[in-house]
Amino acid sequence: MENRWFVTGDCHGSLMKILQFIWRFDLGSESNIVVCGDMGIYWDKDQKDAQASILNYERYCNGVNLYWIDGNHENFDIIDTFKKPMHKCSEHITYVSRGTDMIVDINGKPAHMLFLGGADSIDRAWRVEGKSWWPQEQITEKNIENIVGEYDYVFTHCCPYSIFNSHRGFLCQHGGEMRDITHVSEQMLEKLKNKITFKHWYFGHYHMNINLTDQFTCLYEDFIELQ
């Protein structure tokens, strides 16, 4: 059986939509799913939430491999302890750190993937640093400085600033837009966009399922199979 790869958006601490997708299409160990940030299972300091989510996933996932990048709603005090470039959370769940690239097989053909998490919280004013908000959420120059080359697929949490700015009427519908948000992470991704080439760019964060251009797709509940 050839490898299959799928991509989806935010999970916010619940892997039920992943499991339902696996069951609905009877996926097995040849399948892989990428989550574009805000996995959200690592939130509580004692990690009991993560342990429960992981145990439930491993029990019912049929061997499907899950790869995820960080969003802005993660506990970075925990994530910062993870091994790089990839951290095995469990047998079938892997965290992929910022700037990691992979060459994988998709239906018998090689595909070059780039993973880069991070985004700015629009609700930061209502969160508490170290408990519900962490400054490490923001993408930095260091995260992108060594990234060059050609990629088939790019996975991020937010999108490049030019894409956001051109489509803010869509992207701000479900989260609003706060005046004090600087969009630093989107600006960092704009710099990244201008120094790499890519076939398609997938991202989450904005809680929408929409193809914004021929190369940029925002995902939330939907799943897309990579070809």
C-alpha positions in Angstrom: 0.0 0.0 0.0 1.4 3.4 -1.0 1.9 6.2 1.6 -0.9 8.7 1.9 -0.6 12.1 3.4 -3.4 14.4 4.7 -3.4 17.9 6.2 -5.8 19.6 8.5 -6.1 22.7 10.8 -6.4 23.4 14.5 -7.4 20.7 17.0 -7.5 22.9 20.2 -6.8 20.0 22.6 -9.2 17.4 21.1 -8.1 14.7 18.7 -11.6 13.5 18.1 -11.9 15.0 14.6 -8.7 13.2 13.7 -10.0 9.8 14.9 -13.4 10.4 13.3 -11.6 11.0 10.0 -9.5 7.9 10.4 -12.6 5.7 11.1 -14.7 7.2 8.4 -12.2 6.5 5.7 -10.8 3.3 7.3 -7.2 4.6 7.3 -4.3 2.5 8.5 -0.6 2.5 9.0 0.1 3.7 5.5 -1.5 7.0 6.3 -0.1 10.2 7.8 -1.8 13.4 8.9 -0.3 16.9 9.4 -1.9 19.3 11.9 -1.1 22.9 11.1 -0.7 24.2 14.7 -2.8 24.7 17.8 -2.7 21.0 18.6 -3.4 22.1 22.1 -2.9 18.8 23.9 0.0 20.2 25.9 -1.6 22.8 28.0 -1.7 21.8 31.7 1.7 21.9 33.5 1.2 18.4 34.8 0.6 17.1 31.3 -2.3 15.0 32.4 -4.3 16.4 29.5 -1.7 15.4 27.0 -1.4 11.9 28.5 -5.1 11.4 28.2 -5.3 12.6 24.6 -2.3 10.5 23.6 -3.6 7.4 25.3 -7.0 7.7 23.6 -5.4 8.4 20.2 -3.0 5.4 20.4 -5.9 3.1 21.4 -8.1 4.0 18.4 -5.8 5.5 15.6 -5.3 2.3 13.6 -1.6 3.0 13.2 -2.1 6.4 11.5 0.9 8.7 12.1 0.2 12.2 13.3 2.6 15.1 12.8 2.0 18.5 14.3 3.5 21.9 14.5 3.0 24.5 17.3 0.4 27.2 17.0 -0.1 30.0 19.4 -2.3 28.1 21.9 0.3 25.7 23.2 2.2 25.5 26.5 5.7 26.5 25.3 7.3 25.8 28.7 6.6 22.1 27.8 7.3 22.3 24.0 10.7 24.0 24.7 11.8 20.8 26.4 11.1 18.7 23.3 13.9 17.2 21.2 14.6 18.8 17.9 14.0 18.5 15.0 11.3 16.0 15.8 10.0 14.8 19.2 8.1 11.5 19.5 5.2 12.2 21.9 4.1 8.6 21.5 4.4 5.8 19.0 2.2 7.6 16.4 2.3 11.2 17.4 5.3 13.4 16.5 6.0 17.1 17.1 7.9 18.8 14.3 9.9 21.8 15.3 10.2 25.1 13.4 12.3 25.0 10.2 12.3 21.2 9.9 12.1 19.8 6.4 11.3 16.2 5.4 11.4 14.3 2.1 8.6 11.7 2.1 7.0 9.3 -0.3 3.5 10.2 -1.5 2.0 7.7 -3.8 5.4 6.6 -5.0 6.8 10.0 -5.6 9.2 12.1 -3.4 7.8 15.2 -1.8 9.8 17.9 0.0 8.0 19.3 3.1 8.7 22.3 5.3 7.3 22.7 8.8 7.2 26.0 10.7 4.9 26.6 13.6 4.1 29.8 15.5 1.6 32.7 15.4 0.5 35.8 17.3 -2.5 35.5 19.7 -5.2 38.1 19.0 -6.6 37.4 22.5 -3.3 38.0 24.3 -4.8 40.9 26.3 -7.1 38.3 28.1 -4.4 35.8 28.8 -1.8 35.4 31.5 1.8 35.0 30.7 3.2 31.6 31.7 -0.3 30.2 32.3 -2.3 30.8 29.1 0.1 32.8 26.9 3.7 32.4 26.1 6.0 34.9 24.2 7.6 31.9 22.4 4.5 31.7 20.2 5.9 34.4 17.9 8.0 33.4 14.9 11.4 35.0 15.0 14.2 35.9 12.5 16.2 33.0 13.9 13.4 30.6 13.0 13.6 31.4 9.3 17.2 32.6 8.8 18.6 29.2 7.5 15.6 28.2 5.4 16.2 28.2 1.7 15.3 26.0 -1.3 12.4 24.4 -3.1 9.5 22.7 -1.4 6.4 20.8 -2.5 4.5 21.6 0.6 4.8 24.2 3.4 2.9 23.8 6.6 2.6 26.8 9.0 0.0 28.0 11.6 -0.5 31.5 10.3 0.1 32.8 6.8 2.5 35.3 5.1 1.4 38.9 5.7 0.7 39.7 2.1 -1.8 36.8 2.0 -3.4 37.9 5.3 -3.6 41.5 4.2 -5.1 40.6 0.8 -7.8 38.4 2.4 -8.3 39.9 5.8 -12.0 40.3 5.1 -12.2 36.5 5.1 -9.6 35.7 7.7 -10.8 38.0 10.4 -14.4 36.8 10.3 -14.1 34.3 13.2 -11.5 35.9 15.4 -11.8 39.6 14.8 -8.7 41.8 14.6 -7.3 43.7 17.5 -5.6 47.0 17.0 -2.6 46.1 19.1 -1.7 43.0 17.1 1.6 43.6 15.2 1.4 40.5 12.9 5.1 39.9 13.5 4.7 36.2 12.8 2.9 36.8 9.5 5.6 39.3 8.6 8.3 36.7 9.3 6.5 34.3 7.0 6.3 37.0 4.3 10.1 37.1 4.4 10.2 33.3 4.2 7.8 33.3 1.3 10.1 35.7 -0.6 13.2 33.5 -0.3 11.8 30.0 -1.1 9.9 28.4 -3.9 7.0 26.0 -3.2 4.1 24.2 -4.8 1.5 24.7 -2.1 1.3 26.3 1.4 -1.2 25.1 4.0 -2.0 26.9 7.3 -4.6 27.0 10.1 -5.1 29.7 12.8 -8.0 31.6 11.2 -10.7 29.0 11.8 -11.7 28.8 8.1 -11.7 26.3 5.3 -10.9 28.2 2.1 -8.6 28.2 -0.9 -7.3 31.8 -0.9 -5.2 31.4 -4.0 -3.8 28.6 -6.2 -1.0 28.2 -3.7 -2.5 29.1 -0.3 -5.1 27.1 1.6 -6.5 27.8 5.1 -7.8 24.8 7.0 -9.8 24.3 10.1 -12.1 21.3 10.2 -11.4 20.0 6.7 -8.8 17.5 5.6 -7.0 17.6 2.3 -5.1 14.7 0.8 -1.7 15.6 -0.7 -1.1 14.4 -4.3 
